[in-house]
């Protein structure tokens, strides 16, 4: 965590609550995108859970120790988001779309994701993967979390995450090797 973020958190903890908007602005798209993918593109659920995530993060900011060497505010946000999503799915019993073609996609997020990749094909392929693989891919590639941060979110050892990610990337590369060969 950078020094500026530590200072912002410490100032919020001292009562300058308006500074929380800085953290919100920094992490909103990342958390929203993570939840959007995790919820199988359920926009309404994503909006609710994103809101709950930042509310809980704000309410519990005094419990966060920014001075610990291995502390990561972003990993804490992802963990809160993940748990909120699981709780919401249990509570509300949202239904998953039956296939990727039925997913409604917000154009802003399509633009965000399109960086020299065939989004529809990757999403269809990721749809076929187990949930934990989608989470691992999203946290590592889309959200650029370290393996230690992923461990905090998913509860798996960082070495296990590293091995699983390596296998996953090889599997994706094999599946889409024709992109590389063209």
MIDREN-29734 format. One record per residue (C-alpha): residue in three letters; x, y, z. Coordinates in nm, 3 decimals, padded with zeros to 5 digits. Layout:
N
{r "ala",{X,Y,Z}}
...
This chain:
182
{r "unk",{00.000,00.000,00.000}}
{r "unk",{00.142,00.337,-00.093}}
{r "unk",{00.219,00.608,00.163}}
{r "unk",{-00.048,00.842,00.030}}
{r "unk",{-00.319,00.578,00.078}}
{r "unk",{-00.195,00.508,00.432}}
{r "unk",{-00.214,00.879,00.513}}
{r "unk",{-00.564,00.905,00.369}}
{r "unk",{-00.683,00.609,00.577}}
{r "unk",{-00.524,00.750,00.890}}
{r "unk",{-00.688,01.089,00.831}}
{r "unk",{-01.027,00.920,00.782}}
{r "unk",{-00.974,00.730,01.105}}
{r "unk",{-00.909,01.063,01.281}}
{r "unk",{-01.243,01.197,01.161}}
{r "unk",{-01.188,01.348,00.815}}
{r "unk",{-01.463,01.131,00.664}}
{r "unk",{-01.486,01.330,00.341}}
{r "unk",{-01.155,01.174,00.234}}
{r "unk",{-01.326,00.837,00.198}}
{r "unk",{-01.446,00.959,-00.144}}
{r "unk",{-01.082,00.941,-00.256}}
{r "unk",{-01.072,00.570,-00.178}}
{r "unk",{-01.417,00.520,-00.327}}
{r "unk",{-01.312,00.687,-00.653}}
{r "unk",{-00.991,00.484,-00.667}}
{r "unk",{-01.155,00.144,-00.615}}
{r "unk",{-01.513,00.177,-00.738}}
{r "unk",{-01.461,00.051,-01.096}}
{r "unk",{-01.240,-00.235,-00.982}}
{r "unk",{-01.487,-00.358,-00.720}}
{r "unk",{-01.785,-00.305,-00.949}}
{r "unk",{-01.616,-00.497,-01.231}}
{r "unk",{-01.516,-00.781,-00.998}}
{r "unk",{-01.873,-00.811,-00.869}}
{r "unk",{-02.022,-00.780,-01.217}}
{r "unk",{-01.819,-01.076,-01.339}}
{r "unk",{-01.872,-01.273,-01.020}}
{r "unk",{-02.249,-01.220,-01.031}}
{r "unk",{-02.268,-01.337,-01.392}}
{r "unk",{-02.341,-00.986,-01.515}}
{r "unk",{-02.636,-00.922,-01.284}}
{r "unk",{-02.622,-00.540,-01.287}}
{r "unk",{-02.883,-00.486,-01.016}}
{r "unk",{-02.715,-00.728,-00.778}}
{r "unk",{-02.375,-00.576,-00.859}}
{r "unk",{-02.496,-00.225,-00.781}}
{r "unk",{-02.647,-00.335,-00.449}}
{r "unk",{-02.344,-00.531,-00.339}}
{r "unk",{-02.100,-00.260,-00.448}}
{r "unk",{-02.292,-00.009,-00.241}}
{r "unk",{-02.297,-00.242,00.061}}
{r "unk",{-01.924,-00.307,00.022}}
{r "unk",{-01.824,00.056,00.040}}
{r "unk",{-02.070,00.122,00.321}}
{r "unk",{-01.920,-00.161,00.529}}
{r "unk",{-01.567,-00.050,00.444}}
{r "unk",{-01.652,00.302,00.559}}
{r "unk",{-01.826,00.185,00.877}}
{r "unk",{-01.528,-00.035,00.970}}
{r "unk",{-01.240,00.184,00.856}}
{r "unk",{-01.131,00.239,01.217}}
{r "unk",{-01.062,-00.135,01.249}}
{r "unk",{-00.820,-00.134,00.955}}
{r "unk",{-00.454,-00.111,01.055}}
{r "unk",{-00.289,00.072,00.767}}
{r "unk",{00.050,00.065,00.938}}
{r "unk",{00.089,-00.314,00.921}}
{r "unk",{00.344,-00.405,00.658}}
{r "unk",{00.127,-00.667,00.489}}
{r "unk",{-00.201,-00.472,00.509}}
{r "unk",{-00.383,-00.405,00.185}}
{r "unk",{-00.694,-00.190,00.170}}
{r "unk",{-00.778,-00.319,-00.178}}
{r "unk",{-00.764,-00.681,-00.061}}
{r "unk",{-00.988,-00.589,00.229}}
{r "unk",{-01.239,-00.433,-00.012}}
{r "unk",{-01.239,-00.742,-00.234}}
{r "unk",{-01.291,-00.964,00.068}}
{r "unk",{-01.585,-00.753,00.187}}
{r "unk",{-01.727,-00.751,-00.167}}
{r "unk",{-01.690,-01.126,-00.204}}
{r "unk",{-01.856,-01.199,00.130}}
{r "unk",{-02.137,-00.950,00.062}}
{r "unk",{-02.204,-01.113,-00.273}}
{r "unk",{-02.217,-01.461,-00.123}}
{r "unk",{-02.452,-01.335,00.149}}
{r "unk",{-02.674,-01.157,-00.104}}
{r "unk",{-02.695,-01.463,-00.324}}
{r "unk",{-02.798,-01.673,-00.026}}
{r "unk",{-03.047,-01.412,00.094}}
{r "unk",{-03.205,-01.314,-00.235}}
{r "unk",{-03.149,-01.634,-00.432}}
{r "unk",{-03.066,-01.452,-00.754}}
{r "unk",{-03.077,-01.677,-01.055}}
{r "unk",{-02.779,-01.716,-01.282}}
{r "unk",{-02.841,-01.669,-01.653}}
{r "unk",{-02.867,-02.004,-01.827}}
{r "unk",{-02.614,-01.913,-02.093}}
{r "unk",{-02.368,-01.633,-02.172}}
{r "unk",{-02.580,-01.507,-02.461}}
{r "unk",{-02.856,-01.404,-02.221}}
{r "unk",{-02.628,-01.167,-02.032}}
{r "unk",{-02.702,-00.795,-02.057}}
{r "unk",{-02.376,-00.605,-02.078}}
{r "unk",{-02.327,-00.236,-01.997}}
{r "unk",{-02.142,-00.067,-02.286}}
{r "unk",{-01.903,00.118,-02.052}}
{r "unk",{-01.773,-00.212,-01.923}}
{r "unk",{-01.738,-00.362,-02.268}}
{r "unk",{-01.516,-00.065,-02.358}}
{r "unk",{-01.322,-00.118,-02.038}}
{r "unk",{-01.258,-00.484,-02.112}}
{r "unk",{-01.174,-00.459,-02.479}}
{r "unk",{-00.797,-00.438,-02.501}}
{r "unk",{-00.687,-00.651,-02.794}}
{r "unk",{-00.897,-00.953,-02.691}}
{r "unk",{-01.206,-01.126,-02.823}}
{r "unk",{-01.429,-01.048,-02.524}}
{r "unk",{-01.721,-01.269,-02.616}}
{r "unk",{-01.501,-01.574,-02.666}}
{r "unk",{-01.306,-01.519,-02.344}}
{r "unk",{-01.628,-01.465,-02.146}}
{r "unk",{-01.787,-01.775,-02.293}}
{r "unk",{-01.479,-01.975,-02.208}}
{r "unk",{-01.458,-01.832,-01.856}}
{r "unk",{-01.828,-01.910,-01.815}}
{r "unk",{-01.739,-02.276,-01.860}}
{r "unk",{-01.470,-02.264,-01.591}}
{r "unk",{-01.532,-02.336,-01.228}}
{r "unk",{-01.625,-02.038,-01.015}}
{r "unk",{-01.294,-02.029,-00.830}}
{r "unk",{-01.105,-02.016,-01.161}}
{r "unk",{-01.313,-01.720,-01.278}}
{r "unk",{-01.245,-01.548,-00.946}}
{r "unk",{-00.874,-01.617,-00.967}}
{r "unk",{-00.858,-01.489,-01.326}}
{r "unk",{-01.059,-01.177,-01.244}}
{r "unk",{-00.862,-01.090,-00.932}}
{r "unk",{-00.522,-01.146,-01.094}}
{r "unk",{-00.577,-01.012,-01.447}}
{r "unk",{-00.859,-00.761,-01.422}}
{r "unk",{-00.788,-00.631,-01.072}}
{r "unk",{-00.411,-00.681,-01.070}}
{r "unk",{-00.401,-00.821,-00.717}}
{r "unk",{-00.092,-00.998,-00.589}}
{r "unk",{-00.113,-01.363,-00.489}}
{r "unk",{-00.101,-01.261,-00.122}}
{r "unk",{-00.398,-01.028,-00.176}}
{r "unk",{-00.585,-01.302,-00.364}}
{r "unk",{-00.517,-01.532,-00.070}}
{r "unk",{-00.686,-01.278,00.160}}
{r "unk",{-00.992,-01.262,-00.065}}
{r "unk",{-01.036,-01.631,-00.152}}
{r "unk",{-00.884,-01.789,00.157}}
{r "unk",{-00.641,-02.004,-00.043}}
{r "unk",{-00.267,-02.008,00.018}}
{r "unk",{-00.079,-01.773,-00.213}}
{r "unk",{00.137,-02.062,-00.340}}
{r "unk",{-00.180,-02.254,-00.434}}
{r "unk",{-00.316,-01.946,-00.610}}
{r "unk",{00.010,-01.909,-00.803}}
{r "unk",{00.003,-02.273,-00.917}}
{r "unk",{-00.366,-02.261,-01.011}}
{r "unk",{-00.316,-01.938,-01.201}}
{r "unk",{-00.022,-02.082,-01.393}}
{r "unk",{-00.231,-02.383,-01.496}}
{r "unk",{-00.523,-02.160,-01.586}}
{r "unk",{-00.312,-01.936,-01.810}}
{r "unk",{-00.169,-02.240,-01.989}}
{r "unk",{-00.522,-02.370,-02.038}}
{r "unk",{-00.644,-02.036,-02.177}}
{r "unk",{-00.337,-02.003,-02.399}}
{r "unk",{-00.394,-02.352,-02.540}}
{r "unk",{-00.762,-02.277,-02.598}}
{r "unk",{-00.693,-01.949,-02.780}}
{r "unk",{-00.357,-02.027,-02.943}}
{r "unk",{-00.499,-01.948,-03.286}}
{r "unk",{-00.508,-01.580,-03.182}}
{r "unk",{-00.136,-01.590,-03.120}}
{r "unk",{-00.060,-01.775,-03.443}}
{r "unk",{-00.253,-01.528,-03.665}}
